[in-house]
Amino acid sequence: MDPFAGTEIIIDDTTLRDGEQTAGVVFSLEEKVAIARLLDAIGVPEIECGIPAMGKEEQASVRALVDLGLNARLITWNRAVISDIQASIDAGVTAVDISLSVSDIHIARKLCKDREWVKEQLKVALGFAKGHGLYVSVGGEDSSRADLDFVAELMAIARDLGADRFRFCDTLGILDPFTTFDKISFLRAQVPELDLEVHTHNDLGMATANAIAGIRAGARFVNTTVNGLGERAGNAALEEVVMALKHACGTDPGIDTRRFVELSKLVGKASCRPVPEWKAVVGERVFAVESGLHADGVLKHPANYEGFDPGEVGLARQIVLGKHSGSHGLRHRLAALDIVLPVVEEQCFMTRVRCRSQELKRPLGDGDLLALLTEMHHAA
Ligand SMILES: [Zn+2]
């Protein structure tokens, strides 16, 4: 029984699998538990949590996550090999992603096999998994470079053998949103009975855009990672996909976004990949305004220059004073320090603020402002 029947879009977050697969990233068990708990707490319905076939330690960590008794369904990544699926069963999960290479280049140059062999692998692995009552996502590795007629043929086999969905992977991150839309639409039309999932990578900076395009074309499931962590340039970022769905597409996938910054910091620290302050949605300074025109507009009415309320993701608006500031922003910042400047001093102080910020190559903090004020009054 599909626990998501009737739900429009389901997030499968793979921070703990594809995210950890990033070169140089390792999570401790405590970190995995903390990340899984927070993903669960904000309402992520499915968490891809590891690769049990990697060995006893990974199996034990998947088992520990299963034992948390989260609301989120846990799913593991497996090659289309019975021993992999058995390792997942042993780790206690009830859902698996079974991955197969589906492009001719992978089939010939990586596996040194042919399409018939791939179909056989699918039948054997899927038969085994369904025979053990598992929920199965069939993952098409390198789907973006594959012959789509062959992918549709595999999807039909998967459907007939009881698979629950098919994961379309842009493994190398080479698609654009328009091509993604066309490919997902084609597969959707060929095998409408089988749910589709999009798994995208950010090599060309389009992971989120491609994920959204896939959803628009009818994919019901989408793979994300916190901060877009993932192999090479990363995956589609959870926070970006969710906010894009809400604010660009008018669809709410039911995630409590107010803890996005907390989650982003947790994963940034655990992965030793600090989040840039300009990172979309969760960057510390994406709601900082300096330019006189924008600060004035935001102070008059936040929606003038904010696409969504910063509190919605756990951030706060910042009026920053620097080279581009205007008088409205200046007055606002000084008011927060309980300072009201006489109008005659305001322009002089503004000039000093701009100069100091240029010297320091950064906006000015409260300490800088107070020091500048003292200097100005001494000079007067
Ligand atoms: Zn991937």
Residues whose N, C-alpha, C, O or C-beta is under 5 A from the ligand:
A	BS01	ZN	D18
